[in-house]
Amino acid sequence: MLILLPPSEGKASEGSGPPVGDLSFPALGKPRTRVLNALIRASKRRDALEVLGLTPGLKGELAKNAALKTAPTLPAAELYTGVLYDNLGLGTLGADARSRAEETVLIFSGLWGVVRITDRIPPYRLSMDVSLPPLGGLAAFWRPLLAKQLDRLPGLVVDLRSATYAAAWQPGDRAVTVRVFRDGKVVSHMAKATRGEIARALLESGADPATPDELAKHLTDRGYAVELAAPQRPNRPWTLDVAL
């Protein structure tokens, strides 16, 4: 099983380790450097806020981006904060669940492509929906590169990403996209919280569902009200709707 997560806009303010070095999926090293260099250049432009889709209140993030090559790092498990990660609670997992998280959780990133929770990276600001000069749209940039690395990984894919990050890799019909509804509507805050809870439940239980039906049954047994739907087109993911 693989558990796919988006990053979070909220991040720890700073790290304490050495500058970024080797990361998981080392074949992505050169593309990561290209994006990093492009981000540093973009962050120094007069129109940097516009290019990166940031509000004036986030102007301080530009200086952080410009210093990424020498910035201190921390594990991805500690870097990402916010509602989903608060409810996932990586720092409070028991030893067995933590080990499973290190093997199964993949966090998608506009800057790094994809990382594991043990990868040490610095705080940064770059969304996957940015068109970064001269690389263009980041989802399109990363898509073939991530497919080459991730298509080979086995197992059911539990996709807890937002649409922005789901665009960077589409695992096909071995994936289950989890959607969260309340009164028939998606509620962003509650959806993030529930996705974090589901990820934690899968890690703590030791479950390794091999099929979408097994995933749905496991979550039903844990008290979730779910509805599973098969793909409507070939090579598209299943959907699992969770009602709050």
N, C-alpha and C positions, 0 to 999 in steps of 0.2 A: 504494500500500500504506500502511496505517496499522498501527502497533505500539502496542497498548494495555498500559500498565503500571499496577500498583497503586503507591501511595506506600510508604514504609517507616516502621515505628515508630521506628527509629533515624534520627536527623537530626543534621546539624552543629549544634554548640552555639550558634553565633551568626553573624550576618552582619556585613558591614562597609559596605553600601551604604545609600542613602536608604530611608525608609519605603516600603511597598508603594504602587505607583502603578498605571499602566495595565498590564493583562495581556492575553494573547491572548484571543480571543473576548470582545470588549468588551461585547457584548449581555448577558453574564452579570454585568455590573458591579453592578447593583442587587441581584440575588439574593445575590451575594457579600457585599455590605454587610450585608444582612439576617442572613446566617449569622454574619458576623464580629461584629456587635453582639450577637446572641444568645449566641455563645460567650463574649464578654467578660462579659456579665451572668451566665451560668451559672458561669463560673470564679470568681465572687465570692460564690456562694451557700455557705451552711454545708454543704450536702450536695453540693458540687461534684464530689467524687471519685465519688460514687455516680451522679450524673447523667451524667458523662462516661465512666463505666466504667473508672476509673483505680484502681490500687492505692495504698495509703498511701505507698509508696516513690516515687511519681510526684507527690507533692504540690507539688514545686517547679515542675512544668509549669503549674500554675494561674497563678502570677505571670507566666510568659511569655505565656500566653494573654491575661491582663488587659492587657498592655502592647503588644498586637499592632499597634495603629494607629501607634505611634511606633517600633516595633522595627526595627533595621537588617535589611536583606535580603541575599540572595545568590541566584544563579541556581538554579533547581530542579535542574539537573544536578549542582550541588555540595551542595545541601541534603540530598537523600535518600541514606542510607547503608544498610548491611546487606548480606545475602548476595546478593540479586538484583543490586543496584547495584554491588557489588564485582566480580561476574562480568561485568556489562555494561561497566563501565569507561569511562564516558562521557569522563572526563578524559584518557584515553589513546588515543582514536580519532584516526585520521588525518584530514586536512582534508576529504577527500571523504566519509568515513563520518560525520564530525561534521555536515557539511552535510545529509546524508540524515537524521540523527537530529533535527535541528532542524525538518525538514519532516514527518517521519513519526511521531515518538514523541509519544504523548499520555499524561500522567500524571494519574490520577484522584485526587481529594482530597475528603474530607468538608467541608473549609472552602471551597475555591476551585472545586469542581466538576470542572474539568479545566484543566491548564496544559501549556504546552510547556516544553522543557528550558531555554529562554532566559529564561523569565519569572522575575523577581526577587521572591521571597517570603520572609517571615521564618520561623524555626522555630516550630512550633505543635504542638498535640496535640489531635486530633479525628478519631475514626474514623467511617467512613461508616455503621457499624451503630449509632451513637448516635441516640437519640430526643431531640432538642434542643429544649427549651421556648423559645418556643411553636410552633416550626416542625414538630415531630414527627420521624418517621424521616427521616434525611437522604437515603437512597437514593430514597425516594418523593418527597422534595422536589425533588431534582435531576433525576429521570428525565425529566419532560416538557421541562424547560429544556435539558438536554443533547441530547435527541433533536432538538429544533428546530435546534440548532447543528451537530450532528455527522452527522445523517442525510444532509445535503447533501454531505458530503465523499466524494469518489470513492475507489474502489479496494478491494482485498481487505483484510479486517481480521484481523490476527494478534493474537488475544486472549490475553495473558499475565497477566491479572488474577486475583486471588483472587475467590471467589464474592461476598464482601462488596462489592467494588467493581464486579464485573460486573453487580450488581443496579441500578446507577445508569444504565446505558445498554446496551441489547441491540440490536446491529446487524443481527440477522436472519441469513438464510442466506448472506450474503456474508462472514460471519465464520467463523474457525476457532479454536476454543478448544483451547489446548495443555494437555494433561495429562501429568504425568510419573509413572512407576511404577518401582518396584524390587521384584522378586520379587512382582509382582502387587499391591503396596500403594503408596499415596502416601506419600512420605517428605518432610515439609515442607521441611527444610533442603536436601536434594538437589534437590527440585522448584524451589525458588527459585533455586538455583545454575544449574540447567539452563536455566530460562527466561531468566536473564541471559545465558548463553552463546549461546542461540539468537538473542536480540535482537542481540547483538553480531555473530554470524555473518551475519545478514541485512544489517546495516548495512555491514559490511566488504566483503561480496561484491558489493554493488551490485545484488543481486537485486531484482526487482520482480515477484514472481509475481502473475498475474492471476486464478488459480483455486486452489482447495484442492489439486487434483492437482499443480499446478506447485509449490506450497509443499512438499508431501510429497516430490516428486522432488528438489527442491533440498536439503532436509535429509538425505534418503537419500544423495545424492551427497557430502554433507559428513560422512558416517559415522554418522549417527543411525539407530537402529532405530525406525521409526515405523509406525503403523497408522492409516489414515484411515477415518473412518466418516461417512456422509451423515446429515443430520438425520432424526430419527424422526418429527418433526412439522413442519408448515409454519412458515416464518419463524423457525426455530431454527438455531443455529450448527452447523457441522460440528465434529467432534472429531478431534483428532490426538493419539494416544497415543504418548508417547516412552518406550521401555523402556531402563533403565539396566543 
